[in-house]
Amino acid sequence: MSAFLCWRNFWIGVWIFGMCLGAVLSLMPTTPRDEVIPHLDKLIHGCAYALLAVFAVCIFQEKNARWKAIIWLIFFGGLIELAQGYLPTGRTMEFADFIANTIGIGLGVLAARRWNMLLAIEQAVHSISR
């Protein structure tokens, strides 16, 4: 990835918003209910953290900053799980959710290393606006 993002600050804002949204949704009070699809929540966890990881890899192109962002996401996922265990939200702390988050992060990193989605969006918008 040799090209740099023109809207880097915008993408950082979107990434931070995504983490905040994830935290709010993960910590909102809920009532237990039956799973319609078994382990669907693990798939949702994995997809959400994969998307956050894609953003991190695309935004932070310097190797050191990229690794800090990825480590932060793993730590963030762990913090959310701990908060679910200790806050009275009706949610439970699950190690399996943390594992799903971490697997999602790994898959997001692998995907983003092959294709910079944010750069592709910027190039598409630029070509349309000509």
N, C-alpha and C positions, 0 to 999 in steps of 0.2 A: 504494500500500500504506500505508494510514493506521493500521491496527491493529497493535499490537505483540505480540510473542510473550510468552506467560506463562512458557514453559519455555526461555527463551533460553539459559541456561547449559547445560541438558541438550543442546540442539541443537548448541551449540558443541562440547561433548564428543563428540557423535556425528560431527560434521564432522572433528574432529581424529583420532578413531579411524579414520575412513574414509581420511584421508591416511596414517596409520601403516600401516593394512592394505594400502593401495596400494603403499606403499614396500616393505613386507616381501614382498608377492607379486611386485613388480617386480624385487627384488634376490635372490630365492631362487635358489640354483643350479639349473640346468636342463641338459638335454641337447638338442642339436638334433634336431628331428623334422620330418617332412614335414607341410606344411599340408594339412589336409583341405579347408578352404574358403579359397581365396586371400584374403589380406589380412584375415582374421578378426581378427587381433591389432589392426589399426588401428581396426576397429569397436569392439572391447572397450576400447581406449584412449579413444576418443571418448566412449563411453557412461559410462565411469568418471569422466572429468573433467567431463562434462556434469552428472552427479549431484553432484559436489563443488561445481560452480559454482551449481547450483540451491540447494544448502544455503547457500552464501556469500551469494547475493543475498537469500534469504529471512531469513537471520539478521542480516546487517549492512544495516539499512535506511537508515542515514545514508550519504549519497552518498560522502563521503570514505573512510569505513571500507569501504564496498562495493568501491570501486576498489582500495583496498589489498589486500583479500582476493583479488580477481580477478588483480591483478598478482602476488601471492604464488603463486597456483595456477599461473600461467604459468611463473614462476621455479622452482617446485617440480617441475613436469614436466621442465623443462630439467635440473635437478639430478639427477633420477632417471636421465635418459638419459645424462648424463655419468658417473654412478656405474656404470651398466651397462657403459660403455665401459672403465672403469679398474679395476673390481673383478673378481677372478677368479671369476665366477659362471657362466661359460658363456653369458652373455647378450651381446648386442651393442648398441652405441649406434646408434640410427637417427634421422636427422633426420625421416624420415617419421612416426615415432612422436610426436615433438615436435609436428609439424604436426597430427596427429590429436588430440593432447591439446588443443592450442590451438583447433582447430575445435570440439571437444566443449565447451570452456569457453564459447566464443561462443554455441553453440546453447543451452547451459544457462542462460546469462544471458538470452537472448531468451525462453526458455520461462518462467523464473521471474519475469520482469517482467510477464508476463501473468497469472500465477496463483501465489500464495504457498502452496505445497504444505504447508509446516509449519504455517502458520496454519489451513489447512483441516483438518489432522489434529487440532490442538488443539481446534478448534471441534467437530469430530465427537466427540472423546472427552468434551468437556464436556457436549454434548447427551445422550450416552449415560448419563453419570454422574448426571444429574438425577433 
